[in-house]
């Protein structure tokens, strides 16, 4: 059972968050004030003729009300951004086997920000431990970036 969470931001920063049905989510995705947050997970919906990907979170920005531009990094967000690929060995890992690696370790003052976080398999994460990629001789295969909230075109 999949739960899709809709968050509606109204002016005056009133925020309403509630679960919605899959069919409602598919309808709402076409709405011009719908925003898919970058850390949303994707749900595959199979119909007889096609497969539709529906985000498990939808944000509605009513009347241009306040909406956070950049979501806080989460394990799911980093995993999705990096397409489940380990930044060190390049292998794809399941979400369960994935971990978040601080490129500059927290022990060395590395921040918990999108650009200091990559998806890593457990083996690489344990091998790298509290070292930088240079110290561990484990170069990054790609540069992490801060995802932007995708606004649907009008
Ligand atoms: Zn790896």
Boltz pocket constraint, residues with backbone or C-beta under 6 A from the ligand:
constraints:
  - pocket:
      binder: B
      contacts: [[A, 86], [A, 87], [A, 88], [A, 89], [A, 90], [A, 91], [A, 120], [A, 121], [A, 122], [A, 123], [A, 124], [A, 125]]
      max_distance: 6.0
